[in-house]
Amino acid sequence: MAEMQELADVAWILTALTVVLLMFPGLALFYGGMSGTKNVLNMFAMVMTTLGTVTIIYVLFGHGMVVGESLGGIIGNPLDYFGMVGHEEVGVDGGFAETLDLAFFTLFACITVSIIASGAMGRMKFSAWMVFSVIWATLVYFPLGHWVFGDGWLSANVNFHDYAGGTAVHMASGFGALGLAVALGPRRNLQTRPHSLPLVLLGAGILWMGWMGFNGGTAGGANYVAQYTIMTTLFAGGTGMLGFMAFEKFRDGKATVLGMCSGIIAGLVAITPAADAVDPFGALVLGFIAGAFVAWACTWKAKLGVDESLDAFAVHGVGGIVGAMFVVFFGWATYTNDEPIRGIFFGGDISLLWGELIAIGVTCIYAFGVTWIIAKVMDKTMNIRVSNEDEEDLDFKLHGQTAYDYN
């Protein structure tokens, strides 16, 4: 029976991993549809190439930096899994092997970097992006991943809850995108209208599907937690859509398709740290609140004059914070963890509030600050912005192709 269960676990994680891979073309379509007609291919390329650049460094030393033996609680030992040499053993009777963990964690790292492309839309050299993706993963994601997923100082000393990466993935990428946008400065010719809402909708749908593997696969097998988190993920995505549209209706008198798609992602982001920590009704409420909060964040972010037009900061940064704080106050789950989860309003310990605030603050400040420094240093050494001429037609100037044949 135990062997059958382990084989089922392996089959589910393999399936979840494959579904998570779909998030990359999903994100490319989502971002590409929101971009201008002459920035589409560039956005596709920025999102997809992390599967090359980040995968290489994750296999070489990234996995060790995230889950290896902790060096003072700051970073894992990069030599522990260097190139996975000596860790490619076959699982017993076809059961789990370390290589499966490596593949799953690799996709987590890659998608986190891809999200940051929002902050560079329409004005960053593609060669600079390739270099940036490697540096950012090494200096931002790998340390944060160790603090959250490994034996880093944060997970060892602070009482906070993060089921599947609300901090290291979503807050880090959201505030990283903001830091990159601030460092780059605005585009010379701003285009705020998405060129293809059908692409945005298709991308959002694929991302929603991928999130099932993302959150369900984090459970580690075909178990109750996987079933539970897939349920809460479905519910939060649906009400996130409604929350965003409701805010738009109140603010503008109309609910938009773009808002519908952004709301779906907002709900999915918010449920990521909370998928195992809320009941079904809580998932519905969380999704709606997250959708509305993210819509509000998009409104005031636009007034700051920061050119982060694809809204990774609002959707992933603010959405991740909403999900984490919801657990603090309204968490309620009995069977998904070793100890029942109870938010403060349900008799939980207030120490979770202080722990969650520390985790949020550290993640957001570190991601924003280090990202800004990386971009500024790179700009001084290799001039990472495209020329005025290239910015007018980024796809053709950087990639020699266009998304659409205008002739």
N, C-alpha and C positions, 0 to 999 in steps of 0.2 A: 504493500500500500504506500509506504514511504517513497519507494522508487517511482511509482506511478505519479505521486504528487510532485516529485522533483522534475520529472519529465514534463509534466503539465506546466510547472513554473518556467522551465526553459522555453517551452513553446510560446507561452504568453509574452515573455520578455523579448523574444525574437520578433514576435508580431508587433509589440509596442515600439520596439526600436525602428522597425520598418515604417510604421505609421508616423513616428516622430520625424523621420527623414523627409516626409511630405511637407513638413512645416517650412522647409527652405523654399521650394517653388511657391508655396502658399504666401510666404512673407514677401517674396519677390513680386508676385502679382499684386499683392495688397499695396506695397510701396510703389510699384511701377504704375499702377492705375491712378494713384494720387499725385504722381509726378507730372511734369510737362511732357508734351509729345516728343521733345528732343532730349529728354533725360531718362527715358524708359529703359533702354538697354544698359545704360550706366548703372542704374539702380539694380537691375537684374544681376549684373556682374558683381556689384559690391556685396550683395546678399549671398550669392552662390559661392563665391571664391573662398569664403571662410572655411568651406568644407575641404579646401586644399591647404591653405596657409595654417589655420589653427589645428587641423588634424595632424599635420606633420609635427608641430611642436608639442602637441598634447601627447602623442605617442612617444616622442623622444624623452621629454622631461616633465610635461604638464601633469600627467597622472600622479607622478611622485610628489609634485608640489602641492597637489590637492589632497590626496589620501595617504601619502607616504608618512613615515615616522616624523613626528612634529619636531622642528628645530626651534625650540624656545617658544612654541605656540604661535610663531609668526608665519612659518611656511613649512610645507612638507619637504622631505629630503628628495631633491630631484633625481638622485641616483637610484632610489629604491626600485623604480619601475622603468629605468632608462631603456627605451626601445622595447620594453616588455621582455627583454632577454631573461630567460629562466622562468617566465611566468606564463608560458603558453601550453601548460600541461592540459591534457584531455580530462574533462570532468569524469568522475567515477560513474561508470555505467551510463554514460551519456548525459550526466547531470551538469550542474553549473560549473563553468570554467571562468577564470579571472578575465579572460579575453572578452567575455560578454559584458562584464562591468566596464571594461575599458571602452568598448564601442558605445555603450549607453552614455557614459560620462563625456565622451568625445563630442557627441551631438549636443549635450548641454552647453559645453564650452563654445561650440561653433555658433549655435543659434543666439547666444548672448551677444557675441560680437556682431553678428548680422543685424541685430536690432539697432545698434548704434549708428548704422548707415543713415538713419533718419537725420542725424545732426550734420551730415556732410552733403546732403542732397543738392546737386546742381553746381557745386563749386570746388570740389576737391579732386586733385589729380588721382587717377586710378592707381598709378605706381605708388603714390604716397599712401593711399588707402591700404594697399597690400602690406606695406611696411608697418603702418599704424596698427593693423589688425593683429600682427604678431607681437608688437610691443605691448599693446593694450591687454591682450590675453595674458601675457607673462607678468605684467606689473599690476594689473587690476583684478582680472578674473581669477587667476590661480591663487593669489593670496586670499581673496574673499571666499573662494571655494573651500580653501583649507579651514578658514575660520568657521564656516557654516556647515560643510559636509564632512570635514575631517576632524582632527583632534586639535584644532586651533584654539587660541585663547578665548574666543567668543563662545564657542560651543561648550568649552570646558568650564567657564566661569560665570556665564550669564544665563539666566533662566528666560529663554525666549522660544517661541514656536515657529518653525518654518518647515512645512511639509515637503515642498518640492522646488524651492528656489525663489520665493518671493523677494528675498534680500539679494543673494549672490547673482541671480539671473535678472529679475525684473527691475528692482530698484537700481542695481548697478548699471544695467543697460540704459534705463531711462535717464538717470542723472549723468551717465557717461555721454549720452547723446546731447544733453543740454550743455555739458562742458565743452564738447567738440564744437557745437554750434556757436557758443560764445567766443571760443578761441579763433574760429574761422571768420567770424563776422558774417553779416547778411549777404545774400546774393545781390548782384547789381540790378538785375531785373527780376523782381519777385513775381512768381506765379503761384497763387494760392488755390486756384481751382483745379480739382483733379481732372485729368483728361479722359479717363475711362472708368466710370462707376461700375460697369459690368466686370472689369478686371478686379476692382476692389472687392466686390461681392464674392467673386469666385475665390479670391485669395482668403477672405475671411472664412468662407466655408471650409476650405482646405485646412486652414489653421485650427479651426474648431475640431475637425477630425483629428488633426495631429495632437491636439491637447489631450485627447483621450489616452493616447499612448504615453504622453509626457507625464501626466498625473497618475494614470493607471499603472504605468510601468515602474514608477517610483516605489510602488508597494513591494517590489522585489519578487513577485510571483503571482500565480493564479490563486489569489486568496481573497478573504473577506475585504481587506483594505482596498484592493484593486477594484472590486465591485462597488464599494462604497464611494470611493473618490471619483470614479467614472460617473456615478449618479450625481454627485454634487457639482461636478464640472459641467455636466449637461445643463443642470438647473440654473447655475450662475450665469452661463453664457446667454441663456434665453432671457433672463430678467435684466441682465446688463444692457442688452439691446433696448428693452423697454424703458429703462431708466434714462439712458442717453436721449432717446427720442422724446420722452416726457419733458426733459429739461429744455430741449430745443423748442418744443411746442409752447412751453411757458415763456421762453425768451424771445422767440422769433415768430411764433404763430404757426410754424410749419415744422413737421418732423421730416428729416431728410434720409435718403438711402445711405449717404456717407456716415451720418450719425448712427444709423442702425448698425452698420458694419463696425464702426469704432466702439459702439456700446457692447457688441459681442465680445470683442477682444478685451475691453475693460473688465467685463464680468469674469472672463477666463483668467486674466491676470490676477484679479483679486482673490479668486478661489484657490490659486496655486499654493500660497502659504497656509491656507485654511481648509483644504479639501478633506482632510481627515478629522477636522476639529469642529465642524458645524453639522447640525442635523439638516434634514431635507428642507424644512421651512427656513432655517437659517441661511442655507445656500441661496434660496430664492430672494430673501431680503438683502443679503450681501451683494448679490449681483445687481439688483436694482439700485442700491445705494452707490455702488462703485460706478455704474453707468452715469448716474447723475453727477457724482463728484468729478469724474473725469471730464464730462461736458463742461462743468463749471471751470475746471482747471484749464481747459482749452481756451475758454473765454478770457480769463485774466492773463494767461501766458502770452496771448497775442498782443496785449497791451504793454508788455515788457520790451517789445522791439527785438526779441530774439528770433532769428530765422531758423526755427526747428519745425518746419512746416508739416512733417508727417506725424508729429505729436507723440513720439516715443516717450518724451518726458511725462506728458500728461497721462497717457495710457498705461505705460509700464511703471514709471516712477510713482506717480500719485496713486494709480490703481493698486500697486503692490503695497503701498503704505495703508490704504484703506482695508485691504484684506488682512494684513497683519494686526491692525488695531481692532478689527472686528472680533478676532479670536480673543483678544484681551478682555473685551466686555461681554461678548455674546457667545463665546465658545461653548459647545455642548456636544460631547461625543463620549460614548461609554465603551465601545468594544474595539475601537480602531488603534488604541495605544495600550501600553502596559498599565498605565494609570488613566482613569477617566479624566477627560478634559472639561473644565468648568471655567467659564468666563467670570469676571468680577460680579456681574449682575446675577449670576447663578451660584454664588458662594465660593468662587475661586479666589486664589491667593493674589493679593495686590502686587506681590513681587514680580508677577508676569508683566505688569504694566511697565515697571522700571526696566526690566530686562528687554522688553520689546522696544522701548524707546531708545535704549542704548544700541541695540542691534540696528535699528532703522537709522539713527543718527550716524553711527560709524560707517555704515554701508554707503549712505548718500553722500556724506562729506568726503569720504575717501575716493569714491568713484568720480565725483565731480572734480575734485581737486587734482587728482593724479591725471585724469584725462586732459584737463586744461593744460597742465604742465607738459605732458607728452606732446600735445598738438603744438604748443608754443615753441618747444625745443626743436621739433621737427621742422616747423616753419622757418626757424632761424637757420637751420642747417641744409634744408633741401627745398624750401619754398613749395609748400603743399597746395597752394591755391592755383587753379587754372587761370589762364589769361582772360582778359575781357572778351576777346574774340572767341576763344574756345567755349566760354560759358554760354554763348548764344546757341551753340549746337553741340552739346557735349557728346552725344552718341556718336556722331560722325567724326568729330575731332579726336576723340579718345579711342574709339573702337572701330572706326572706318565703316560703320554700318548705320542704318536707320531702322527704327521699329516699323515705320510706315512708308510706303511708296507714294510720294506726293504727285508723281507724274502719271 
